[in-house]
Amino acid sequence: MTSSSDLNKIVLEGITYAKLEKHKNAISFFDKVLKQDPNHVDALYNKGVSLLKIEKKKEAMTCFEKILETQPNHVESLTNLGNLISESGQFAKALMYYDRALQVDPDYTPASYNKAISTIRLERFDDAMQCLNKVLDKEPDNISAIYYKGIVLGKLKNHELALACLDIVLEKEPENYEAMFYKANELSEIERHQEAITIFDTLLKQYPKNGTIIYAKARCKAGLGENNDALVLLAQAVSYYGKTIKTWAVKDPIFDKLKEDGRFKTIVK
């Protein structure tokens, strides 16, 4: 029987391979340990992490679940299970795991961050803001958290503050196209439509057939009263994303002045 210290050394060898992104090699070391001790927490956890890296999510989930059988307060496993469940679209269920992790360690930033993402998906924006602020208290330069804070502020109609967050992101990551898109949307919300259009045009050079961007530009044109251009763009957006765009347009008050126009009715019918 291999001693506990020798098993730990084998785990460390596996971790070395994992750091080199040689995850299949790493897993072979973790498996050596697990043959001797099926409940070895470090081997199970690091095997789970390597399995995630090679997209074997079900097997990774099994590793994290096995850890919780003997260590139900293992914060990292709880958080990783939350992430995997969130990826399957079960956001409310994922929150149960994040909350369990945060009960054990209220300062565990990955749980707060990922809880924020799930609460955004559930449109619980006040809860998301609390989580993101908690992350940023610990990690004020966390660009991903700043980005999502900008998104949430926009949803909460705090458009100027949203813009400030997105500008911080773009200062660090000037080619972050998602941040550019949301910045343009926020500009549109405060009727700075021409500035928004300039950004949408930049994005359309990269993504000329993106119906969402084209629709967003159509909204700006409608906001400027450039109705013919708005209708042309709206028709183009519908040609790419069909029913989704039609649904948005019918509900969108920015098109109210066009909704009795026969051309609008034809586009969205």
C-alpha positions as CSV (number, residue, x, y, z in Angstrom):
1,M,0.0,0.0,0.0
2,T,1.4,3.4,-1.0
3,S,1.9,5.8,1.8
4,S,-0.2,9.0,2.1
5,S,2.9,11.2,1.4
6,D,3.7,9.2,-1.7
7,L,0.2,9.5,-3.0
8,N,0.4,13.3,-2.5
9,K,3.6,13.3,-4.5
10,I,1.9,11.6,-7.3
11,V,-0.9,14.1,-7.2
12,L,1.7,16.9,-7.4
13,E,3.2,15.2,-10.5
14,G,-0.2,15.2,-12.1
15,I,-0.7,18.9,-11.3
16,T,2.6,19.7,-13.0
17,Y,1.3,18.1,-16.2
18,A,-2.0,19.9,-15.8
19,K,-0.1,23.2,-15.6
20,L,1.5,22.4,-18.9
21,E,-2.0,21.7,-20.3
22,K,-1.2,18.0,-20.7
23,H,-4.4,17.0,-19.1
24,K,-4.6,13.4,-20.3
25,N,-1.2,12.8,-18.8
26,A,-2.3,14.6,-15.6
27,I,-5.4,12.4,-15.3
28,S,-3.3,9.2,-15.5
29,F,-1.4,10.3,-12.4
30,F,-4.6,11.2,-10.5
31,D,-6.0,7.8,-11.5
32,K,-3.0,6.1,-10.0
33,V,-3.8,7.7,-6.7
34,L,-7.5,6.9,-6.9
35,K,-6.8,3.3,-7.5
36,Q,-5.2,3.3,-4.0
37,D,-7.6,5.7,-2.4
38,P,-10.9,6.3,-4.3
39,N,-11.8,9.2,-2.0
40,H,-8.5,11.1,-2.2
41,V,-9.9,14.7,-2.4
42,D,-7.0,16.4,-4.1
43,A,-6.8,13.7,-6.8
44,L,-10.5,13.8,-7.4
45,Y,-10.6,17.6,-7.5
46,N,-7.7,18.0,-9.9
47,K,-8.9,15.1,-12.1
48,G,-12.3,17.0,-12.3
49,V,-10.5,20.2,-13.3
50,S,-8.5,18.4,-16.0
51,L,-11.6,16.7,-17.3
52,L,-13.2,20.1,-17.6
53,K,-10.3,21.3,-19.7
54,I,-10.8,18.5,-22.1
55,E,-14.6,19.0,-22.2
56,K,-15.5,15.7,-20.4
57,K,-18.1,17.5,-18.2
58,K,-20.1,14.5,-17.0
59,E,-17.0,12.8,-15.8
60,A,-15.9,16.0,-14.1
61,M,-19.2,16.3,-12.4
62,T,-18.9,12.8,-11.0
63,C,-15.5,13.7,-9.5
64,F,-16.9,16.8,-7.7
65,E,-20.0,14.9,-6.5
66,K,-17.8,12.2,-5.1
67,I,-15.8,14.8,-3.1
68,L,-19.1,16.1,-1.6
69,E,-19.9,12.7,-0.3
70,T,-17.1,12.9,2.2
71,Q,-16.6,16.7,2.3
72,P,-20.0,18.4,1.8
73,N,-18.5,21.8,2.4
74,H,-15.8,21.6,-0.3
75,V,-16.1,25.1,-1.7
76,E,-14.4,24.6,-5.0
77,S,-16.4,21.4,-5.8
78,L,-19.6,23.2,-4.9
79,T,-18.7,26.1,-7.2
80,N,-17.7,23.8,-10.1
81,L,-20.9,21.9,-9.8
82,G,-22.8,25.1,-9.9
83,N,-21.0,26.1,-13.1
84,L,-21.7,22.8,-14.8
85,I,-25.4,23.0,-13.8
86,S,-25.6,26.6,-15.0
87,E,-24.1,25.6,-18.4
88,S,-27.1,23.3,-18.8
89,G,-29.5,26.2,-18.3
90,Q,-30.6,25.2,-14.8
91,F,-29.7,28.6,-13.3
92,A,-31.9,28.4,-10.2
93,K,-30.5,25.0,-9.3
94,A,-26.9,26.3,-9.8
95,L,-27.6,29.1,-7.3
96,M,-28.2,26.4,-4.6
97,Y,-24.6,25.3,-5.1
98,Y,-23.1,28.8,-5.1
99,D,-25.1,29.7,-2.0
100,R,-23.8,26.6,-0.2
101,A,-20.2,27.5,-1.2
102,L,-20.8,31.1,0.1
103,Q,-22.2,29.9,3.4
104,V,-18.9,28.0,3.9
105,D,-16.7,30.9,2.7
106,P,-18.5,34.2,2.1
107,D,-15.4,35.6,0.5
108,Y,-14.9,32.9,-2.1
109,T,-14.9,35.2,-5.2
110,P,-15.5,32.5,-7.9
111,A,-18.8,31.5,-6.3
112,S,-19.9,35.2,-6.0
113,Y,-18.9,35.9,-9.7
114,N,-20.6,32.8,-11.1
115,K,-23.7,33.4,-8.9
116,A,-23.9,36.9,-10.5
117,I,-23.9,35.3,-14.0
118,S,-26.8,32.9,-13.1
119,T,-28.8,35.7,-11.4
120,I,-28.4,37.8,-14.6
121,R,-29.8,34.9,-16.6
122,L,-32.7,34.8,-14.2
123,E,-33.1,38.6,-14.6
124,R,-32.6,39.1,-10.9
125,F,-30.5,42.2,-11.5
126,D,-30.4,43.6,-8.0
127,D,-29.0,40.3,-6.7
128,A,-26.5,40.2,-9.6
129,M,-25.3,43.7,-8.7
130,Q,-24.7,42.7,-5.0
131,C,-22.6,39.7,-6.2
132,L,-20.6,41.8,-8.6
133,N,-19.9,44.5,-6.1
134,K,-18.7,41.8,-3.7
135,V,-16.3,40.5,-6.4
136,L,-15.1,44.0,-7.2
137,D,-14.5,44.8,-3.5
138,K,-11.9,42.0,-3.5
139,E,-10.8,42.3,-7.1
140,P,-11.3,45.9,-8.3
141,D,-9.5,45.2,-11.6
142,N,-11.6,42.2,-12.5
143,I,-12.5,43.1,-16.1
144,S,-15.1,40.4,-16.5
145,A,-16.9,41.6,-13.4
146,I,-16.7,45.2,-14.5
147,Y,-18.2,44.2,-17.9
148,Y,-21.1,42.4,-16.3
149,K,-21.7,45.2,-13.9
150,G,-22.1,47.5,-17.0
151,I,-24.6,45.1,-18.4
152,V,-26.6,44.9,-15.2
153,L,-26.5,48.7,-14.7
154,G,-28.0,49.0,-18.2
155,K,-30.8,46.6,-17.3
156,L,-31.4,48.7,-14.2
157,K,-31.6,51.9,-16.4
158,N,-28.5,53.4,-14.9
159,H,-27.2,54.1,-18.4
160,E,-24.4,56.6,-17.6
161,L,-22.9,54.3,-14.9
162,A,-23.2,51.4,-17.4
163,L,-21.3,53.4,-19.9
164,A,-18.6,54.2,-17.4
165,C,-18.1,50.5,-16.7
166,L,-18.0,49.6,-20.4
167,D,-15.5,52.3,-21.1
168,I,-13.2,50.8,-18.4
169,V,-13.5,47.5,-20.2
170,L,-12.7,49.0,-23.6
171,E,-9.8,50.9,-22.3
172,K,-8.2,47.6,-21.3
173,E,-9.7,45.5,-24.2
174,P,-10.3,47.9,-27.1
175,E,-11.3,45.0,-29.4
176,N,-13.9,43.5,-27.0
177,Y,-16.7,43.5,-29.5
178,E,-19.4,42.5,-27.0
179,A,-18.5,45.5,-24.8
180,M,-18.6,47.7,-27.9
181,F,-22.0,46.5,-28.7
182,Y,-23.4,47.1,-25.3
183,K,-21.7,50.5,-25.1
184,A,-23.5,51.4,-28.3
185,N,-26.8,50.2,-26.9
186,E,-26.3,52.3,-23.8
187,L,-25.6,55.4,-26.0
188,S,-28.8,54.7,-27.8
189,E,-30.7,54.5,-24.6
190,I,-29.7,58.1,-23.7
191,E,-30.5,59.2,-27.3
192,R,-26.8,59.6,-28.4
193,H,-27.9,57.7,-31.5
194,Q,-25.2,59.0,-34.0
195,E,-22.4,57.9,-31.6
196,A,-24.1,54.5,-31.3
197,I,-24.4,54.2,-35.1
198,T,-20.6,54.8,-35.5
199,I,-19.9,51.9,-33.2
200,F,-22.5,49.6,-34.9
201,D,-20.9,50.4,-38.2
202,T,-17.5,49.4,-36.9
203,L,-19.0,46.1,-35.6
204,L,-20.8,45.5,-38.9
205,K,-17.4,45.5,-40.7
206,Q,-16.6,42.5,-38.6
207,Y,-20.0,40.9,-38.5
208,P,-21.9,42.1,-41.6
209,K,-24.7,39.5,-41.3
210,N,-25.4,39.9,-37.6
211,G,-29.1,40.6,-37.3
212,T,-28.9,41.8,-33.8
213,I,-26.4,44.5,-34.7
214,I,-28.4,45.5,-37.7
215,Y,-31.6,45.7,-35.6
216,A,-29.8,47.9,-33.1
217,K,-28.7,50.2,-35.8
218,A,-32.3,50.3,-37.2
219,R,-33.4,51.4,-33.7
220,C,-31.0,54.3,-33.8
221,K,-32.1,55.4,-37.2
222,A,-35.7,55.4,-36.0
223,G,-34.7,57.4,-33.0
224,L,-33.1,60.0,-35.3
225,G,-36.3,60.1,-37.4
226,E,-34.5,58.5,-40.4
227,N,-37.5,56.3,-41.1
228,N,-36.6,55.0,-44.5
229,D,-33.1,53.9,-43.4
230,A,-34.7,52.3,-40.3
231,L,-37.1,50.3,-42.3
232,V,-34.4,49.1,-44.7
233,L,-32.3,48.0,-41.8
234,L,-35.2,46.4,-40.0
235,A,-36.0,44.3,-43.1
236,Q,-32.4,43.3,-43.4
237,A,-32.3,42.2,-39.7
238,V,-35.5,40.2,-40.2
239,S,-33.9,38.4,-43.2
240,Y,-31.2,37.1,-40.9
241,Y,-33.1,36.5,-37.6
242,G,-36.7,36.3,-38.7
243,K,-39.3,35.8,-36.0
244,T,-37.0,37.0,-33.1
245,I,-36.5,40.4,-34.7
246,K,-40.2,40.8,-35.6
247,T,-41.1,40.1,-32.0
248,W,-38.6,42.7,-30.8
249,A,-39.8,45.3,-33.3
250,V,-43.5,45.0,-32.6
251,K,-42.8,45.5,-28.8
252,D,-40.2,48.2,-29.2
253,P,-41.6,51.8,-28.5
254,I,-38.8,53.3,-30.5
255,F,-40.7,52.2,-33.6
256,D,-44.1,53.5,-32.4
257,K,-44.1,56.3,-35.1
258,L,-43.6,53.6,-37.8
259,K,-46.1,51.0,-36.6
260,E,-48.9,52.3,-38.8
261,D,-46.6,52.5,-41.8
262,G,-47.6,49.8,-44.3
263,R,-43.9,48.9,-44.9
264,F,-43.4,48.3,-41.2
265,K,-46.5,46.0,-41.1
266,T,-45.2,44.1,-44.1
267,I,-41.8,43.6,-42.5
268,V,-43.1,42.3,-39.2
269,K,-46.2,40.3,-40.4
